[in-house]
Amino acid sequence: MNIIVSKSNLSGKITVPGSKSHTIRALLLATIADGISRIKNPLPSADCLSTAAAVPLIGSTVDLNLLAEGEPGTEWTVYGAGKKLHLPDDVVNVGDSGSLLYFLTPIAACFEGTSVFTGDASIRKRPVNHVIDALSQLGAKAFVTRPGSNGCPLVITGSIKNGGTVRTPGEVSSQYISGLMMAGILTEKPIKIELSNPKETPYLTMTQKWLQKVGVECSVSEDFKHIEVTPAQKFSGFDVTIPSDWEGVAFPLIAALISDSKITIENVDSSGTQGDDAIVSILQSIGGDIVWDKEACTLTVNGGKNAKDGIGRLSTENLPNGELHVKISGFPDAVCALSVIACFTEGKVVIEDAAVCRRKETDRLKVLNAELSNLGAEIEEYEDSLVIHGHSPVLKDGSKNPAFKMHGGIAKSYDDHRMAMSLSCLGLGLDDTMPIVVSNAECCAVSFPHFFEIMNTINANFKMEV
C-alpha cells in the first residue's frame, strides 16, 4: 500500500494506542505468573500479536476478547502457566518483533531441552551473537543454523537454570538485557549482569519496575552497569492498564509542529517509564509550542501560525553554539521522527551516540540519510551519528524562507514502520504542490495499527493507494 501525502493542517484531539514495550512485558510476565491477568488498553500491533501467539507455546492461554469485526478487544486475559511453564513446544516464530526475540530467548533457555527461534526476513538479519554469548556464559549452548551468519534461525539447548554472572557490553540492544532480567525470575540462583557500555537504559528501568510490580526483587545500579535479579518462587496474576506509547506520540507531535496545526494528544503517559518522553523537552528547546499537562495526561501542540507568536518557527539559535545535540542511545526509536523535524528546523542538529539505530528493522541512519537527502535535506552520515543542516520554511518575520529546499517525491519505507510514519508526517509540512508518496506503508501496523485512519480523524488527509 502506498500513502499519498500533501500539506494539511491538523486540528482536534487524538489518542495514541497503548505502549508496545509495556504490552509485550505484560504478556510475558502474565504468562510466567500463577493465575489470571487482565491487560487493559493493550497495543494490538503486529509485534504484540506475535507475542500473544508465542506465549501459549510455553504454557499460558491468551484470550484477546475479539470484537465482532475480528479485531482484538481492549482488554486481554492471560491465564498464566505458573509452575507449569515449560520449554516451547514448537518453533517460535517472532514475526518482525525484535523485542519478542530478545525477551523470550533467555526465558526459553531456563528449561532443559532445545528451542528454535526464527522470524521474517527482517528478523533474520537482526544480530543474535550477543544473545549466544550471554546464554553461553550462563551454561546454555546456542548457535545459528546458517554458518557465518549473525541472525535467526537460532537454536538454544541446555539450560541457564543455575543462574550466574553475565558480562556483556549491552550496547547492541537493551532488549536481551531485559530478557535476561525476566529469565532471572526462573533460575535457581540469582542472575547478575555486568554491563560495560549500557545503552537504551530507560528500557532497563521499565523492566526493573515491571519486575518490582509483580514482586520480584531486582536491583539496578545508578550507572546501569550492575544488575541483579533474585529468583521468585511464584507470583500471582495481575490487572494492569497499559499507558499510551510515547514512540507513537512522536508522530502526531512532529506533524503538528511542522504545519499550521492545533491538536491535543490525550492519554499521554506521565509515569516516566518510557524514555521517549524526552522528545518533548527537546522540541521545546528549539521553540516547539507544546504544553504537557501531566495531571490531565495531555499534550497540547500548536504549530506554525497557531503558535503563541503566530509564526511557530523552529530554530537552534538559542542553544549552546547554536546547535542541538541529541544523545539518542536512551530512546533510539525516536531517531526517525527527530530527523524529520530537524529538516524543518533552522540550524544544525546532531543526533549522536546513534550506532544502535543501525540495528533496528533496518539501518535507520543509512536509510534516513538516503530518503531525506532525496527529498532535499542536507545530511551528513557518520558511523555513530547524523548531522542535519536544517532550515525553517519561514524566516523570523514569518515570510517564506528561500533556503528551505525540502520537496515532495517518492519515498521508500524499507518496510520499517517508523520510517513509514515519519516520512508520511513530513509531507504534511510541505507546499501543497509537492506531495510525497510513501511506498509499502502498511508496515505501520507493527507498532501503530490504523495509523493513517487515526491521523485522518484530525485532518491529516492521508490517501491510501492499494
Beta strands, then each sheet from edge to edge (+ up, - down):
strand 1: 2-5
strand 2: 11-15
strand 3: 36-40
strand 4: 61-63
strand 5: 75-79
strand 6: 92-93
strand 7: 114-118
strand 8: 141-144
strand 9: 154-157
strand 10: 164-168
strand 11: 191-195
strand 12: 218-220
strand 13: 226-229
strand 14: 239-241
strand 15: 262-266
strand 16: 289-293
strand 17: 298-302
strand 18: 314-315
strand 19: 323-327
strand 20: 345-352
strand 21: 379-382
strand 22: 385-390
strand 23: 409-412
strand 24: 436-439
strand 25: 463-465
sheet 1: 23+ 24+ 1- 25+
sheet 2: 2+ 15+ 17- 16+
sheet 3: 4+ 5- 3+ 14+
sheet 4: 6+ 7+ 9- 8+
sheet 5: 10+ 11+ 13- 12+
sheet 6: 18+ 20+ 19+
sheet 7: 18+ 20+ 22- 21+
end
